[in-house]
Amino acid sequence: MNGKPTVRKARPILPSDFPQHSRERLGAVGPGSTLTRAPAATPLSGGTGIRLLRAGPSSQSCHCPETRPVAAASRSAMVMTPKPRRLEPRSPRGRDRSLMPRTLDGQITLEKTPSYFVTREAPGRIHGMSPDTKLIVVVRNPVTRAISDYAQTLSKTPGLPSFRALAFRHGLGPVDTAWSAVRIGLYAQHLTNWLRLFPLSRFLFVSGERLVSDPAGEVGRVQDFLGLKRVVTDKHFYFNATKGFPCLKKAQGGSRPRCLGKSKGRPHPRVPEAVVRRLRDFYRPFNRRFYQMTGQDFGWD
């Protein structure tokens, strides 16, 4: 005996297991694997809960390169969950927990929804379900993030007003913080909401820029934070010049490399340098406050 717990064969999670509004794409955690729920005899969420709070445009855009290689390499330790697209304000008591898969002690349940970081009710709901949850926050330069957000929206909504017209009131006035693409980048304000309930030690802040320039280093930090052995290293990545992002080399026996989806690497619209400068000036005090709060200098100024 190796001391590891044994369980009966798990069954695949089916869309019928969840209410209609939460039936989103059920993604696999690694090549050839399926998202599964253990039998009823297995304790519910006996392992560690992880929330990935990616400050991105929408939940649908979260391909999560910071955890995908970890999950793929640690399939016995990590369980991915389907998720609601948004927090339901009047959901029944206990529904949040009911959406989490059944896990064993020693397993990690990973749930990812970008909008949680900027949703005021999210910290209380998550803390109420599991106060020991660990939180991974992925951030990037808020100016670049806003332009990327706009590019994604523009791809789905041709004829959208210019970036400048949306970023500034009446196109010429003060920065319009009512526009979500701008507001999401106020990371210090959003983090303040979370720190009312969760201590800083429960957070890992991942740099979106370093995920591109040094994916193995950032993923290594994620593995350390989760208490996992560093099984993902430099040898698992290669740079895809077409996408402009690193990709995972195909796993042993896998059919093809794993790269980010087609929504990633989309060309950004040209934004006048004067507009970029104004946004940099606007975000600078918020960025510096965020550096102080996290103890990390992300180098955006």
Secondary structure, 3 states (H helix, E strand, C coil): CCCCCCCCCCEECCHHHCCHHHCCCCCCCCCCCCCEECCCCCCECCCEEEEEEECCCCHHHCCCCCCHHHHHHCCCCEEECCCCCCCCCCCCCCHHHHCCCECCCCCEEEEECHHHHHCCCHHHHHHHHCCCCEEEEEECCHHHHHHHHHHHHHHHCCCCCCHHHHHEHHHCCCECCCCHHHHCCCHHHHHHHHHCCCCHHHEEEEEHHHHHHCHHHHHHHHHHHCCCCCCCCHHHEEEECCCCEEEECCCCCCCCCECCCCCCCCCCCCCCHHHHHHHHHHHHHHHHHHHHHHCCCCCCC
